[in-house]
């Protein structure tokens, strides 16, 4: 997936505002279960929020998000505090819910 343009990221952040976090990263950090649940959530919703419960250091959160991007093929839309917003367009064009500007 190519990089998001700033207007697209802003649009997705607006769509994500009312969403509740679906994936949580706890004290065990990034595990295979977290990757699998992120993959499943992206397949179902396209746009999700991920919450860091036990990580407060920004560099560590950025590293985890980078790894998730690599493993799932999604894009980081933005981070707000302990919440990361992730987006991946659905592979099936007929099942896509979000049309980027």
C-alpha positions as CSV (number, residue, x, y, z in Angstrom):
1,X,0.0,0.0,0.0
2,X,1.3,3.4,-0.9
3,X,1.8,6.3,1.6
4,X,-1.2,8.3,2.6
5,X,-1.4,11.9,1.5
6,X,-2.0,14.4,4.3
7,X,-5.6,15.1,3.1
8,X,-6.3,11.3,3.2
9,X,-4.8,10.9,6.7
10,X,-6.9,13.9,7.9
11,X,-10.0,12.4,6.4
12,X,-9.3,9.0,8.1
13,X,-8.6,10.6,11.4
14,X,-12.0,12.2,11.2
15,X,-13.7,8.9,10.5
16,X,-11.8,7.2,13.3
17,X,-12.8,9.8,15.9
18,X,-15.9,8.0,17.2
19,X,-14.4,4.5,17.0
20,X,-13.4,2.5,20.1
21,X,-10.1,0.7,20.2
22,X,-10.4,-2.9,18.9
23,X,-6.8,-4.2,19.5
24,X,-4.9,-3.7,22.8
25,X,-1.2,-4.1,23.4
26,X,-0.4,-5.0,27.0
27,X,2.7,-5.9,29.0
28,X,3.7,-8.8,26.7
29,X,4.1,-6.3,23.9
30,X,3.8,-7.2,20.3
31,X,2.9,-10.9,20.0
32,X,1.7,-13.2,17.3
33,X,-1.8,-12.9,18.7
34,X,-1.7,-9.1,18.5
35,X,-0.6,-9.3,14.8
36,X,-3.4,-11.9,14.0
37,X,-6.1,-9.9,15.8
38,X,-4.9,-6.7,14.0
39,X,-5.1,-8.5,10.7
40,X,-8.6,-9.8,11.4
41,X,-9.8,-6.4,12.5
42,X,-8.4,-4.7,9.4
43,X,-10.1,-7.3,7.2
44,X,-13.4,-6.6,8.8
45,X,-13.3,-2.8,9.4
46,X,-10.5,-1.3,7.3
47,X,-10.0,1.5,9.8
48,X,-9.2,0.6,13.5
49,X,-7.8,2.0,16.7
50,X,-5.1,0.2,18.6
51,X,-4.5,1.0,22.3
52,X,-1.2,0.7,24.1
53,X,-2.0,-0.2,27.7
54,X,1.5,-0.6,29.2
55,X,3.8,1.4,26.9
56,X,4.3,5.0,27.6
57,X,7.5,5.7,25.7
58,X,6.8,7.2,22.3
59,X,9.8,5.6,20.5
60,X,8.7,2.1,21.6
61,X,5.1,2.8,20.4
62,X,6.4,4.0,17.0
63,X,8.6,0.9,16.7
64,X,5.6,-1.4,17.4
65,X,3.4,0.5,14.9
66,X,6.2,0.2,12.2
67,X,6.4,-3.6,12.8
68,X,2.6,-3.9,12.6
69,X,2.7,-1.9,9.3
70,X,5.3,-4.3,7.9
71,X,3.5,-7.5,9.0
72,X,-0.1,-6.5,8.0
73,X,0.4,-4.2,5.1
74,X,-1.5,-1.4,6.8
75,X,-0.7,2.3,7.2
76,X,-0.4,4.3,10.3
77,X,-2.8,7.2,10.0
78,X,-1.8,8.8,13.2
79,X,-1.3,8.5,17.0
80,X,-3.0,10.4,19.8
81,X,-1.6,9.6,23.2
82,X,-1.8,5.9,23.7
83,X,-4.0,5.3,20.7
84,X,-2.8,4.5,17.1
85,X,-5.1,4.6,14.1
86,X,-4.4,2.1,11.4
87,X,-5.9,1.8,7.9
88,X,-5.8,-0.8,5.2
89,X,-8.0,-0.8,2.1
90,X,-10.0,-4.1,1.8
91,X,-8.5,-6.4,-0.8
92,X,-11.9,-7.0,-2.4
93,X,-13.1,-3.9,-4.2
94,X,-16.7,-4.8,-3.6
95,X,-16.3,-5.0,0.2
96,X,-14.5,-1.6,0.6
97,X,-16.4,0.7,3.0
98,X,-14.1,3.7,2.8
99,X,-13.4,5.8,-0.3
100,X,-10.4,8.0,0.1
101,X,-10.5,11.5,-1.3
